[in-house]
Amino acid sequence: MEVSRIFFDRDDGYSIPSFKIESGSETAALVLHGYSSSKSAWLGFGFDVAEKGSDVFVIDLRGHGENEKPLDENVIEDVEMALKHIRKDYSKISIIGHSLGGLLALKSDADFVYSISPPLSSKILPEPRFMLRLKSCTVREKDEDVLFRILEKYNPPERKSNAVVFYGSNESEGFKMAIRKWAEGRDVEVVEINEMQASMPDVDVEADKLKAYLPNFISHVSVSASSKIVEKIRF
């Protein structure tokens, strides 16, 4: 398989950075990362998909990775633009998306969709909102509430068929319920995943102290996404 870095260009000069993994297939898969992730984080997943017999495109949604446009309410346009370019060379396109990417996949007109833990409710409770704001340090966004406006705008997705939706067994009951409710009356498959699920660690920790520490932990992880590190690297 061969990997190349390509850009899906639009007439206004805006372009979407992408990795293309060629496997010599006549079908294509488009991989969409979730909020605060990037195409680089999903490149290995793209290889796994390509090995199953599909050419794969992994893009950076706006506000993420190399995509310079800030995240805004029109993020679906990135998906539509990528699909438009890919359709020039492929007769069948599937989309595989995670979280926000899973919601965008269900909103798309792809031939088939694999949606992993899509947020299918516009109501966000304080706890997930808190965690999302912590992770926002790796996202260039229009403002701090734009993600929540996106969820309101894009829910519920209209797709009626040709989709498989996955969710984790240890995800919140409200999250799982929203997925199951959305699937009612639709010709879609819902799959519960029991692997790689987190459980409460047997560590005695005070809630307030943990809450105060979380930004330190997230910053420790997210600092690697800084462009200044790459700028300083010399060979």
N, C-alpha and C positions, 0 to 999 in steps of 0.2 A: 504494500500500500504506500501511496505517496501523499505527503502533507504539504500544502501550500497556503500562504497567506494571501487572501484576496479581499477586495472591497466591492460591495454592492453600491453603485453610484446612482444618485438621483440628479435631475436636471438643475436643481438649485445649488449644486455643489456639495451637498451633504452626502456622506457615504457611511456604510455600515461595515466595520471590520469583521472579518470572518476567517476561520480556518476551513479549508476544504480537504477532506480525506477521500482520496480516490481508491475505489476497489474494482473499477471496471464494470460497474453495474449500470443498468438502464433505469433503475429507480433511485430516488434520493430521499434522505431523511434530514430534516432541519432540527437542530437541537437548541432549545431555549433555556438558559439558566434562570435562576430565581433572583429575587431582590438581594442585592449586596454581593452577588457572585459575578462570574465572568466566563468568557469562552475558554480561557486558559484552565480554569478549574474543571471544565467539562470536556477537555480534549481527550483525556483517557477514556471517558465514557463514550466519546465519539468513535474511538478506535474499536471499542467492543461492539458497537453497532455496525461499523463498517465490516467487521469480520463476519457478520451474519449475512452479508451480501448486499450492501447498499452503499452508494456514495453518500458521504455525510458532510453537512455544513453546520458549523458551530459558530454562532454570532455573538457579538457584544450588543446587548440592548442599550439604548441611550442612557447615559449616566453611569455606565459600567465599563470597566476595562479600558479599551482604547477608543471607545465611542465618545467623542467629545461633546455631543449634544446633551444637555442636561435632561434628566428624567422628567417627563411631563405627561399630561393626560392623553397625549397622542402616541404613546409608545407602541400601540398596535400597528402604526404605520411602518415601523421597522420590520415587523413580521410580514406585512403585506408586500413591502418592497423586496425583501429577500425571496419570498415566494414567486413574485413576478419574474425575477431574474432566473431563478432555478427552473421555472416552467419552460423556459426557452429550450432547455436541453433534456428535460425529463418528462415522461408522460404521467408518472405517478409519484406523488410526494406525501410522505408522512411527517408529522411533527411530533417530537418528544420534548415535553416541557416539564419543568419542576417548579412548584409553588407559583409565583407570579407568572413564570414562563408556561406553567400548566394551564393557568387561566387564559393567557393569550392564545395558547394552542387551541383551546376549546372555542375561542372567539374567531379563529381563522377559518378559511375555506379549504384547508388541506384535505387531501383525499381520506386520510386516516389520522387519528390523534391518539397518542399515549400521554396521558396527563398524570403527573405524579404529585400528589398532595396539593391540588389546586385550592386556593381560598375561595370557596363558592358562597360566601356570605359577605356583605358589605359592613356588617356589624363587627367591630374589633374591640375586644375587651381590654381593660387596662394592662393586664399581664403581657399578652402578645404585643400590644402597642409599645410597651416599655422595652421589650427585647428588640423589636424592629428599630426603634429609635437608637438603641445601642449600636446596632449593626450598620446604621446609616453613615458611619464614618468612612465607609468604602464606596459611597455612592455620591455622585454629583447630581443634585436634584434641584428642581425649580424652587421648592420650599419644603419645610419639614412635614407638611400635611399632604403633599402631592400623592404619595402612595395610597393613602386612605381615600382620596378622591378617585383614584384609578379603580380601586376596588368597588366603589359605589357606581362608577360609570359603566364598568364592564360586567357587572353581575345583574341577573344570571345570564350566562352564555346561552345562545339560542340553539346550539348544535343538538340534533335529535338522534343521530346514529353515528356509526363508524368511529367509535371511541372506546378506549379502555381507561378507566380511572383507578389509580392506586392510592391507598392511604396506609399509614402505619398504625398498627394495633395500639400503640401507646400514645398516639396523638389525642388531643382533647376530645371529649365526647361531643361538644358543640361543633368542632371542626368536622368530625366524622359524620355527624348527623346532617350537616349542611350538604355534604357530598351525596349521602344516601337519598336525601329529600330531592335534590336536583335530579338524580338519576331516575326517579319515579316517573313512569310513563314514557321513558325514552329507551330506544334500542341501543343501550350501551352496557358495557360490562364493568362491574365494580369489584376490585380485588383488594383484600386486606393483606398487608405484609406484616409478618411476625418477626422477621429477621432485623438485626441492627437497630433495635429499639432501646431507648434509654430507660433506666429505672432510677429511683431515688437512691443516691449513695448512702451508705451507712456511716455518715460522718456527722458529728454533732457540730452544727454551725448556727449562729444566730441570723435570723432573716435580715435584719437591718444591716449587719456587718457584711453579709453576702451581697446585698443590694449595692452597698457602697463599693465593694471590691469588683463587681462585674465590669464596670467601665475599664478598670485596669487590665483585666483579663482580655476583654475584647480589643483594647488598644494594642496589647502585646501581639495578638494574632493579626490585626489589620495593618500594622505598620509595614508589613512586607509588601503591601499593595501600593506603597508610595512610589511615584515615578522618580523621585529624587535618588532613590537607591540605584535604579537602572542607569540614571544619568551619570552617576559617579563610578560605575564599573568600567574599567579599562583593561585591555588585554595587550 
